[in-house]
Amino acid sequence: MTRESVRAYWFRAALSGAVGALIFVIPSAHEPGGSRAGGFSDERATEVMPPPSAHVAPSSGLFATACTGAGSCVAGGDYQAGSRPAEPVVATQLHGHWSPGITLLLPPNAAPQPYAQVNGIACSSAGNCVAVGDYEYGKSGSLQAFIATETHGKWARAFAPRLPGNASVPASAQLGAVACTHGGFCEAVGSYQDSSGNVQTMALARPAGNGWRPATEITAPASAAANPDALLTGIACTGPGTCVTVGNYSVSASRYAAMGAVESRGTWHRATGIAAPHNATSSTFTAISSVSCPSAGLCIGVGEYAVSPTQSRAMSVTESKGRFSSATEITAVPRGASLHPSTYLLGISCSATNDCLAVGGGRNQAGHSVAMYMTRSRGHWTAAFLPPPARAGTGKNDLSALYAVSCADRDDCTAVGYFNDRTGVRRAEASSAR
């Protein structure tokens, strides 16, 4: 595929360097800048252990999380032991305690040393989850999508989904996000290369009690370039066959735009471009990265856009009754931000009251990109930096970001991401604030 993987998307969004995974459990996190936000400074990180088979201390990271109740979550990402390529990993939290991560078994055609990662994760109930991502296969190391299913707490070997009928041979695809309802319906979204070499978006569903259907193409926006080179990184569903997905696509060789698509009654309508705020500059990195639907007929997405060659800004968009609004600039910045904070958002989770918690990063006074979260209440956004764990790096190693968030209820949320330790070594960490 000509388009970067979802993994590369996350890394580039966070101005990535050598970083390690973080998990933050954020009860009552809807008060950034207030007493609750200040409470994070007293927390100490706890390592999320790598798979027991990792004899060399690995670097690791988490891109996705899903919670089914207070202290009950699952997270997915990757880890890399020594000089080996990254492998997909999932970790489970029960009663507030995170177990060591486990390596997902990839499809039989995976390369001997696949570069693989979990990009999205969702659960219909505790112990019954779905993880999606991509891996390398074949001698050429082509990228392929995978789906792994957890049933009653046991993860089965991942498999490659059936792609749309016009997919290229050999296949090239990836899955960026998945959503599930309490009834057991799940839907995943991603992209694939068609027989003409163009990168298109796709979706595939698993009706409750049935297997995964073949993927179908989501038609690119009318303004897309001949090669849409599109990427989907977020999906939310309010019922079977009723979903919203977001991402970005190519308008020209040097310009990308945010996009969204709506599924109703099991049919995906043509994707539409989402207009950036008026102060946006032409950029290859403009996207709505994540979406959450607090109620049927209302969804809120977040992402970023460029305001200069060196500065990005967080933005939000609403989808109501099948229509996307123009994106709106989020001007909120954390206390302690630099003069040019360069904020971005990569994940969002909303409650039934339309309150939302979004996560990403921003530039601090030292000019480093560090983890940040924003809350939305009554349509108003506020922002705060998340204090790093005690072993976090300083100086050139001062780098962190949050990539995904899941709220079991309004006052109990879990966010996942990365940070550098003091030596620049990547380590998986967990931090709780109660």
C-alpha positions as CSV (number, residue, x, y, z in Angstrom):
1,M,0.0,0.0,0.0
2,T,1.2,3.5,-0.7
3,R,-0.4,4.9,2.4
4,E,1.4,4.7,5.8
5,S,0.1,2.2,8.3
6,V,-2.1,3.2,11.2
7,R,1.0,2.7,13.4
8,A,2.9,5.3,11.4
9,Y,0.0,7.6,11.7
10,W,0.0,7.4,15.5
11,F,3.7,7.9,15.7
12,R,3.8,10.9,13.4
13,A,0.8,12.4,15.2
14,A,2.7,12.3,18.5
15,L,6.0,13.5,17.2
16,S,7.3,10.1,18.3
17,G,10.7,9.1,19.5
18,A,11.7,6.2,21.8
19,V,8.6,5.9,24.0
20,G,7.0,3.3,26.3
21,A,3.4,2.5,27.0
22,L,1.3,4.2,29.7
23,I,-2.1,3.4,31.1
24,F,-3.9,6.1,33.0
25,V,-7.1,5.3,35.0
26,I,-8.9,8.6,35.3
27,P,-11.9,8.6,37.7
28,S,-13.7,12.0,37.7
29,A,-11.4,13.1,34.9
30,H,-13.9,15.8,33.8
31,E,-12.2,18.5,35.8
32,P,-8.9,19.4,34.0
33,G,-7.1,22.1,35.7
34,G,-9.1,21.6,38.9
35,S,-8.4,19.5,42.0
36,R,-8.8,16.2,40.2
37,A,-6.2,17.1,37.6
38,G,-3.8,18.2,40.3
39,G,-4.1,14.8,42.0
40,F,-2.2,13.1,39.2
41,S,1.0,14.5,40.5
42,D,0.9,12.2,43.5
43,E,0.6,9.0,41.4
44,R,3.4,6.7,40.6
45,A,3.6,4.6,37.5
46,T,3.2,0.8,37.6
47,E,4.7,-1.3,34.9
48,V,2.4,-3.2,32.6
49,M,4.5,-6.3,32.2
50,P,5.4,-7.7,28.8
51,P,4.5,-11.2,27.8
52,P,6.4,-13.7,30.0
53,S,8.1,-15.1,26.8
54,A,9.9,-11.8,26.3
55,H,13.4,-12.7,27.7
56,V,14.8,-9.3,26.7
57,A,13.2,-6.2,28.3
58,P,11.1,-5.0,25.4
59,S,9.8,-1.6,24.3
60,S,6.1,-1.5,24.2
61,G,3.1,0.7,23.6
62,L,-0.7,0.8,23.6
63,F,-2.9,2.4,20.9
64,A,-6.4,1.1,21.9
65,T,-8.5,0.4,25.0
66,A,-12.0,-0.6,25.9
67,C,-13.6,-0.7,29.3
68,T,-16.7,-2.7,30.3
69,G,-16.9,-1.5,33.9
70,A,-14.9,0.2,36.7
71,G,-11.5,-1.4,36.9
72,S,-12.3,-3.8,34.0
73,C,-10.6,-2.9,30.7
74,V,-8.6,-4.4,27.9
75,A,-5.8,-2.6,26.0
76,G,-4.0,-3.4,22.8
77,G,-0.8,-2.3,21.1
78,D,2.6,-3.8,20.4
79,Y,5.9,-4.7,22.0
80,Q,9.4,-5.2,20.6
81,A,12.0,-7.4,22.3
82,G,15.6,-6.7,21.3
83,S,16.1,-6.3,17.6
84,R,13.0,-8.3,16.7
85,P,10.1,-6.5,14.9
86,A,7.1,-5.4,16.8
87,E,4.5,-8.0,17.7
88,P,0.8,-7.5,18.7
89,V,0.0,-7.5,22.4
90,V,-3.1,-7.3,24.6
91,A,-3.3,-6.7,28.3
92,T,-6.3,-7.1,30.6
93,Q,-7.3,-5.2,33.7
94,L,-9.5,-7.0,36.3
95,H,-10.5,-5.5,39.6
96,G,-8.2,-2.6,38.9
97,H,-5.1,-4.8,38.4
98,W,-3.4,-5.1,35.0
99,S,-2.2,-8.6,34.1
100,P,1.0,-9.1,32.0
101,G,0.4,-8.6,28.3
102,I,0.0,-11.6,26.0
103,T,1.1,-11.9,22.4
104,L,-1.7,-12.4,19.9
105,L,-1.2,-15.4,17.6
106,L,-1.1,-14.1,14.0
107,P,-2.6,-15.8,10.9
108,P,-0.5,-18.7,9.6
109,N,0.8,-16.7,6.6
110,A,2.5,-14.1,8.9
111,A,6.1,-13.4,8.1
112,P,8.6,-15.2,10.4
113,Q,9.3,-11.9,12.1
114,P,6.1,-9.9,11.4
115,Y,5.9,-6.2,12.2
116,A,2.4,-6.2,13.7
117,Q,0.2,-4.1,16.0
118,V,-3.3,-3.9,17.5
119,N,-4.8,-0.6,16.2
120,G,-8.3,-1.0,17.6
121,I,-10.1,-2.9,20.3
122,A,-13.8,-3.2,21.4
123,C,-15.8,-5.4,23.8
124,S,-19.4,-6.5,23.9
125,S,-19.0,-7.6,27.5
126,A,-16.1,-8.4,29.9
127,G,-14.0,-11.2,28.4
128,N,-15.7,-11.0,25.0
129,C,-13.7,-8.5,22.8
130,V,-12.3,-8.0,19.3
131,A,-8.9,-6.6,18.4
132,V,-8.0,-5.4,14.9
133,G,-4.7,-4.4,13.4
134,D,-2.2,-5.2,10.7
135,Y,0.8,-7.5,10.1
136,E,3.4,-8.3,7.5
137,Y,3.2,-11.4,5.4
138,G,4.9,-13.1,2.5
139,K,8.5,-12.6,1.4
140,S,7.9,-9.0,0.4
141,G,6.5,-8.1,3.8
142,S,3.2,-6.8,2.4
143,L,0.7,-5.4,4.9
144,Q,-2.4,-7.4,5.7
145,A,-5.3,-6.8,8.1
146,F,-6.1,-9.1,11.0
147,I,-9.0,-9.7,13.4
148,A,-8.6,-11.5,16.7
149,T,-11.5,-12.5,18.9
150,E,-11.6,-13.1,22.7
151,T,-14.4,-15.4,24.0
152,H,-14.9,-15.9,27.7
153,G,-11.4,-14.5,28.4
154,K,-9.5,-16.6,25.8
155,W,-8.0,-15.0,22.7
156,A,-8.2,-17.1,19.5
157,R,-5.6,-17.0,16.7
158,A,-6.1,-13.9,14.5
159,F,-7.3,-14.3,10.9
160,A,-7.2,-12.2,7.8
161,P,-10.7,-10.8,6.8
162,R,-12.2,-11.3,3.4
163,L,-11.5,-8.1,1.4
164,P,-13.8,-6.5,-1.2
165,G,-14.0,-8.2,-4.5
166,N,-11.9,-5.6,-6.3
167,A,-8.9,-6.0,-3.9
168,S,-5.4,-6.3,-5.4
169,V,-3.6,-9.6,-5.6
170,P,-1.5,-10.1,-3.6
171,A,-3.7,-8.4,-0.9
172,S,-2.7,-5.3,0.9
173,A,-4.9,-4.0,3.7
174,Q,-5.1,-2.8,7.3
175,L,-7.8,-2.3,10.0
176,G,-7.7,0.8,12.1
177,A,-10.7,0.6,14.4
178,V,-13.5,-1.5,15.7
179,A,-16.7,-1.0,17.6
180,C,-19.1,-3.4,19.3
181,T,-22.5,-3.1,20.9
182,H,-23.7,-4.8,24.1
183,G,-25.8,-7.2,22.0
184,G,-22.7,-8.7,20.3
185,F,-22.7,-6.8,17.0
186,C,-19.3,-5.6,15.9
187,E,-18.0,-3.6,12.9
188,A,-14.4,-2.8,11.9
189,V,-13.1,-0.2,9.4
190,G,-9.8,0.1,7.6
191,S,-8.3,0.4,4.1
192,Y,-7.2,-1.8,1.3
193,Q,-5.5,-1.5,-2.1
194,D,-7.8,-2.1,-5.1
195,S,-6.8,-3.8,-8.3
196,S,-5.8,-0.4,-9.8
197,G,-3.4,0.2,-7.0
198,N,-5.5,2.8,-5.3
199,V,-6.1,2.9,-1.5
200,Q,-9.8,2.7,-0.6
201,T,-11.6,2.5,2.7
202,M,-13.6,-0.6,3.8
203,A,-15.9,-1.8,6.5
204,L,-17.0,-5.3,7.6
205,A,-19.5,-6.4,10.2
206,R,-20.1,-9.3,12.5
207,P,-23.8,-9.7,13.3
208,A,-24.5,-11.0,16.8
209,G,-24.1,-14.8,16.9
210,N,-22.6,-15.0,13.4
211,G,-19.3,-14.8,11.7
212,W,-17.6,-11.8,10.0
213,R,-19.0,-10.9,6.6
214,P,-16.8,-9.9,3.7
215,A,-15.6,-6.3,3.7
216,T,-17.3,-3.8,1.4
217,E,-15.8,-0.6,0.0
218,I,-16.9,2.8,1.4
219,T,-16.9,5.2,-1.6
220,A,-14.4,8.0,-1.1
221,P,-15.6,11.6,-1.0
222,A,-16.4,13.3,-4.4
223,S,-13.4,15.6,-3.8
224,A,-10.9,12.8,-3.5
225,A,-7.9,12.5,-5.7
226,A,-7.7,9.7,-8.3
227,N,-6.0,7.7,-5.6
228,P,-8.0,8.5,-2.4
229,D,-5.2,7.1,-0.3
230,A,-7.7,7.1,2.6
231,L,-7.3,6.0,6.2
232,L,-10.0,5.3,8.8
233,T,-9.0,5.4,12.4
234,G,-12.2,5.7,14.4
235,I,-15.7,4.1,14.5
236,A,-18.7,4.3,16.8
237,C,-21.9,2.3,16.6
238,T,-25.2,3.0,18.4
239,G,-26.8,-0.2,17.1
240,P,-26.4,-3.1,14.6
241,G,-25.7,-1.5,11.2
242,T,-25.9,2.0,12.6
243,C,-22.4,3.4,12.8
244,V,-20.2,6.4,12.1
245,T,-16.5,6.3,11.0
246,V,-13.9,9.0,10.6
247,G,-10.4,9.4,9.2
248,N,-8.8,11.3,6.3
249,Y,-8.1,11.1,2.6
250,S,-6.1,12.7,-0.2
251,V,-7.4,15.7,-2.0
252,S,-4.1,16.1,-3.9
253,A,-0.5,14.8,-3.7
254,S,0.3,17.4,-1.0
255,R,-3.0,17.9,0.8
256,Y,-5.2,15.7,2.9
257,A,-8.6,16.4,4.4
258,A,-10.7,15.0,7.2
259,M,-13.5,12.7,6.2
260,G,-16.5,10.8,7.7
261,A,-19.0,8.3,6.6
262,V,-22.4,7.1,8.0
263,E,-23.9,3.7,8.0
264,S,-27.7,3.3,8.4
265,R,-29.7,0.1,8.3
266,G,-26.6,-1.8,7.4
267,T,-25.6,0.3,4.3
268,W,-22.7,2.6,4.2
269,H,-23.3,5.9,2.4
270,R,-20.6,7.7,0.4
271,A,-18.0,9.3,2.6
272,T,-18.0,13.1,2.8
273,G,-15.2,15.6,3.3
274,I,-15.2,17.5,6.6
275,A,-14.2,21.2,6.1
276,A,-11.3,22.3,8.4
277,P,-11.5,25.5,10.4
278,H,-11.0,28.8,8.5
279,N,-7.4,29.2,9.8
280,A,-6.2,25.8,8.4
281,T,-3.2,25.7,6.1
282,S,-2.6,23.0,3.4
283,S,-1.2,19.9,5.0
284,T,-0.7,16.2,4.5
285,F,-1.8,15.7,8.1
286,T,-5.4,16.9,8.7
287,A,-7.7,14.3,10.2
288,I,-10.6,13.5,12.4
289,S,-9.0,10.6,14.3
290,S,-11.7,9.3,16.7
291,V,-15.4,9.5,17.2
292,S,-17.9,8.7,20.0
293,C,-21.7,8.8,19.9
294,P,-23.3,9.8,23.3
295,S,-26.7,9.0,21.8
296,A,-28.3,7.8,18.6
297,G,-28.2,10.5,16.0
298,L,-25.4,12.5,17.7
299,C,-21.7,11.8,17.4
300,I,-18.6,13.9,18.3
301,G,-15.2,13.5,16.6
302,V,-11.8,15.0,17.4
303,G,-8.6,15.3,15.5
304,E,-6.1,17.9,14.3
305,Y,-5.2,20.3,11.5
306,A,-2.2,22.5,10.7
307,V,-2.2,26.2,11.4
308,S,1.4,26.7,10.2
309,P,4.3,24.5,8.9
310,T,5.3,23.7,12.5
311,Q,2.1,24.0,14.5
312,S,-1.0,21.9,14.7
313,R,-4.3,22.5,16.5
314,A,-7.0,20.2,17.9
315,M,-10.4,20.4,16.3
316,S,-13.8,18.8,16.8
317,V,-16.8,17.9,14.6
318,T,-20.3,16.8,15.2
319,E,-22.4,14.3,13.2
320,S,-26.2,14.6,13.5
321,K,-28.8,12.6,11.7
322,G,-26.3,11.6,8.9
323,R,-24.7,15.0,8.4
324,F,-21.3,16.2,9.5
325,S,-20.7,19.8,10.5
326,S,-17.6,21.8,9.5
327,A,-14.8,21.2,12.0
328,T,-14.4,23.7,14.8
329,E,-11.0,24.8,16.2
330,I,-10.4,23.9,19.9
331,T,-8.6,26.8,21.4
332,A,-8.2,25.4,24.9
333,V,-4.6,24.8,26.0
334,P,-3.2,23.3,29.2
335,R,-1.7,25.4,31.9
336,G,2.0,25.4,31.3
337,A,1.7,25.2,27.5
338,S,4.3,26.8,25.3
339,L,3.5,30.0,23.4
340,H,2.9,27.7,20.4
341,P,1.3,24.7,22.1
342,S,0.6,22.6,18.9
343,T,-2.2,20.6,20.4
344,Y,-3.7,17.4,18.8
345,L,-6.4,14.9,19.8
346,L,-6.3,11.2,18.9
347,G,-9.1,9.6,21.1
348,I,-12.5,10.5,22.5
349,S,-15.1,8.9,24.7
350,C,-18.5,10.5,25.5
351,S,-21.2,9.9,28.1
352,A,-24.9,9.9,27.6
353,T,-25.0,13.5,29.0
354,N,-22.8,14.6,26.0
355,D,-19.8,15.2,28.3
356,C,-16.6,13.9,26.7
357,L,-13.1,13.1,27.5
358,A,-10.5,13.4,24.7
359,V,-6.8,12.6,24.8
360,G,-3.8,13.5,22.8
361,G,-0.8,15.8,23.4
362,G,0.5,19.3,23.3
363,R,3.7,21.3,23.4
364,N,4.8,22.4,26.9
365,Q,6.9,25.4,27.8
366,A,10.1,23.4,27.1
367,G,8.9,22.9,23.6
368,H,8.3,19.1,24.1
369,S,5.2,17.2,23.0
370,V,3.7,15.7,26.2
371,A,0.4,13.9,27.1
372,M,-2.7,16.0,27.4
373,Y,-6.4,15.5,27.9
374,M,-9.4,17.7,27.2
375,T,-12.9,17.6,28.6
376,R,-16.0,18.8,26.9
377,S,-18.9,19.9,29.1
378,R,-21.9,21.9,27.7
379,G,-20.1,22.4,24.5
380,H,-17.1,24.0,26.2
381,W,-13.6,22.4,26.1
382,T,-10.9,22.7,28.8
383,A,-7.4,21.1,28.7
384,A,-4.7,19.9,31.1
385,F,-1.4,18.2,30.8
386,L,-1.2,14.8,32.5
387,P,1.7,14.7,34.9
388,P,4.2,11.9,33.9
389,P,5.3,9.0,36.1
390,A,8.3,9.3,38.3
391,R,10.6,7.6,35.9
392,A,9.6,9.7,32.9
393,G,12.4,11.3,30.9
394,T,13.4,14.9,31.0
395,G,15.3,17.1,28.5
396,K,15.5,15.4,25.1
397,N,13.6,12.4,26.5
398,D,10.6,14.5,27.7
399,L,8.0,13.0,25.3
400,S,4.6,11.4,25.9
401,A,1.2,11.1,24.4
402,L,-2.2,9.6,24.9
403,Y,-3.7,7.7,22.0
404,A,-7.1,6.2,23.1
405,V,-9.6,6.5,25.9
406,S,-12.6,4.5,27.1
407,C,-15.0,5.6,29.8
408,A,-17.1,2.9,31.7
409,D,-19.2,5.8,33.0
410,R,-18.9,9.6,33.3
411,D,-16.4,9.4,36.2
412,D,-14.3,6.3,35.4
413,C,-12.1,6.5,32.3
414,T,-9.0,4.8,31.1
415,A,-6.5,6.3,28.7
416,V,-3.5,4.6,27.0
417,G,-0.4,5.9,25.4
418,Y,3.4,6.3,25.5
419,F,6.2,8.0,27.4
420,N,10.0,8.1,27.4
421,D,11.8,7.0,30.5
422,R,14.9,8.9,31.8
423,T,17.3,6.9,29.5
424,G,15.1,7.0,26.4
425,V,14.3,3.3,26.8
426,R,10.7,2.3,26.0
427,R,8.8,0.7,28.9
428,A,5.2,-0.2,29.5
429,E,3.7,1.6,32.5
430,A,0.4,2.0,34.2
431,S,-0.7,4.9,36.4
432,S,-3.9,5.3,38.5
433,A,-5.5,8.3,40.0
434,R,-8.3,7.6,42.4
